[in-house]
Amino acid sequence: MPTLAAYIGAALAEIAGCFAFWAWLRLDKSIWWLAPGIASLALFAYLLTLADSAAAGRAYATYGGIYIAVSLVWLWTVEGVRPDRWDLIGVSFCLLGAGIIIAGPRAPI
């Protein structure tokens, strides 16, 4: 559970940080949006290091599935756009893949 919380927190921090840049460049918000955006991106990087994985690449690959799911929650709650069935089908495959990557048995090479 701590790893899942780290992934969800990292995803929220990354999306918020990137959204700050989006808001500044695409929504004509103040440049001051970048200050919390940069802090949020730093928090994202820290939280991702809390994932329980012996290999960074495996942690990042698993995070990708969680990131996609949290992005669709952001789409719905922050941007007011409800995910459609194709979004839900796609995220289901991503979460299945993330689960296989992080929980699959590891055999020595």
C-alpha positions in Angstrom: 0.0 0.0 0.0 2.8 2.6 0.7 4.1 2.0 -2.9 0.6 2.6 -4.3 0.3 5.8 -2.2 3.7 7.0 -3.5 2.7 6.3 -7.1 -0.6 8.2 -6.7 1.1 11.1 -4.9 3.8 11.2 -7.6 1.2 11.2 -10.3 -0.8 14.1 -8.8 2.4 16.1 -8.2 3.6 15.5 -11.8 0.3 16.4 -13.3 -0.1 19.5 -11.2 3.5 20.6 -12.1 3.0 20.0 -15.8 -0.5 21.7 -15.6 1.2 24.8 -14.2 3.3 25.1 -17.3 0.2 24.3 -19.4 -1.7 27.0 -17.7 1.1 29.6 -18.2 1.7 28.8 -21.8 -1.7 27.7 -23.1 -4.2 29.4 -20.8 -2.4 32.7 -20.4 -2.0 32.4 -16.7 0.7 34.4 -14.8 4.3 33.3 -14.9 4.0 32.9 -11.1 2.2 29.6 -11.8 5.6 28.2 -12.5 6.9 28.5 -8.9 4.4 25.9 -7.4 4.7 24.0 -10.7 8.5 23.5 -10.2 8.0 22.6 -6.5 5.4 20.1 -7.5 7.7 18.5 -10.1 10.4 18.2 -7.4 7.9 16.5 -5.1 7.0 14.1 -7.9 10.6 13.1 -8.3 11.0 12.5 -4.5 7.8 10.5 -4.2 8.7 8.2 -7.0 11.9 7.2 -5.1 9.6 5.8 -2.4 8.3 3.0 -4.6 9.2 -0.4 -3.3 11.2 -1.8 -6.2 14.8 -3.0 -6.6 15.1 -1.5 -10.1 14.3 2.1 -11.0 13.2 1.2 -14.5 10.6 -1.3 -13.2 9.3 1.3 -10.7 9.0 3.9 -13.6 7.3 1.4 -15.9 4.7 0.5 -13.2 4.3 4.2 -12.4 3.3 4.8 -16.0 0.1 2.8 -15.6 -0.8 4.6 -12.4 0.0 8.0 -14.1 -2.4 7.2 -16.9 -5.2 6.4 -14.4 -4.6 9.5 -12.3 -4.5 11.6 -15.5 -8.0 10.5 -16.4 -9.2 11.3 -12.9 -7.6 14.8 -13.3 -9.3 15.1 -16.7 -12.7 14.5 -15.1 -12.3 16.3 -11.8 -10.2 19.3 -12.7 -10.9 19.8 -16.4 -14.5 18.7 -16.3 -14.2 16.3 -19.2 -15.7 12.9 -18.5 -13.5 9.9 -19.7 -15.3 7.9 -22.4 -15.3 4.1 -22.8 -12.1 4.1 -24.8 -10.3 6.0 -22.1 -11.6 3.4 -19.6 -10.6 0.4 -21.8 -7.2 1.9 -22.4 -6.5 2.6 -18.7 -7.6 -1.0 -17.9 -5.0 -2.4 -20.1 -2.4 0.0 -18.6 -3.2 -1.0 -15.1 -3.1 -4.7 -16.0 0.3 -4.2 -17.5 1.5 -2.2 -14.5 0.3 -4.9 -12.1 2.1 -7.6 -14.1 5.3 -5.6 -14.2 5.4 -4.9 -10.4 4.0 -8.1 -9.1 5.2 -10.7 -11.6 7.5 -13.4 -10.2 11.2 -12.8 -10.9 13.4 -15.6 -12.1 17.1 -15.4 -12.0 18.6 -14.6 -15.5 
